[in-house]
């Protein structure tokens, strides 16, 4: 399965940047983009391991539950 790299802006608007077969290559691109981002850039960069671009985008846009660290 490939690694998809996305730029995420605003209300989870996705822009696919690239697709890689190797984790190291995808990780390198994400780190470069994060390091070179302007201070005014509100975008985040994410890598997703998925069968297809559609699955990757579904996983990235799905709402996440708050983590429960312990009981009150």
C-alpha positions in Angstrom: 0.0 0.0 0.0 1.3 3.5 -0.8 1.8 6.5 1.5 -0.1 9.6 0.5 1.1 13.0 1.5 -1.4 15.8 1.9 -1.5 19.5 2.7 -4.5 20.3 4.9 -6.0 23.8 5.2 -9.0 25.4 6.7 -12.0 23.2 7.2 -10.1 20.0 6.3 -9.6 21.0 2.7 -7.1 18.4 1.3 -4.5 18.9 -1.4 -2.7 15.7 -2.4 1.0 16.5 -2.8 2.5 13.2 -3.7 2.4 9.4 -3.4 5.2 7.2 -2.2 5.9 3.5 -2.0 8.5 3.9 0.8 7.8 5.4 4.2 11.1 7.1 4.4 10.4 9.1 1.2 7.0 10.2 2.4 8.4 11.1 5.8 11.1 13.2 4.3 8.7 15.2 2.2 6.4 15.9 5.2 9.3 17.1 7.3 10.7 19.3 4.5 7.3 20.9 4.0 6.8 21.5 7.8 10.3 23.0 8.1 9.9 25.3 5.1 6.4 26.5 5.9 5.9 30.2 6.4 4.9 31.5 9.8 1.7 32.8 8.2 0.9 29.4 6.7 -1.9 27.7 8.7 -1.7 24.5 6.7 -0.7 21.2 8.2 1.1 18.4 6.4 0.1 14.7 7.0 1.1 11.4 5.6 -1.5 8.6 5.4 -1.0 4.9 4.7 -4.0 3.6 2.7 -5.1 1.4 -0.2 -6.3 4.4 -2.3 -6.4 8.2 -2.3 -10.1 8.0 -1.5 -9.5 5.9 1.6 -6.7 8.3 2.7 -8.9 11.3 2.3 -11.7 9.6 4.2 -9.4 8.8 7.1 -8.0 12.3 7.1 -11.5 14.0 7.1 -13.2 11.7 9.6 -14.0 13.4 12.9 -11.9 12.1 15.7 -13.1 11.4 19.2 -11.4 13.2 22.1 -8.8 11.0 23.7 -9.6 9.7 27.2 -6.5 9.6 29.3 -8.0 8.6 32.6 -11.1 8.6 34.6 -12.2 11.6 36.6 
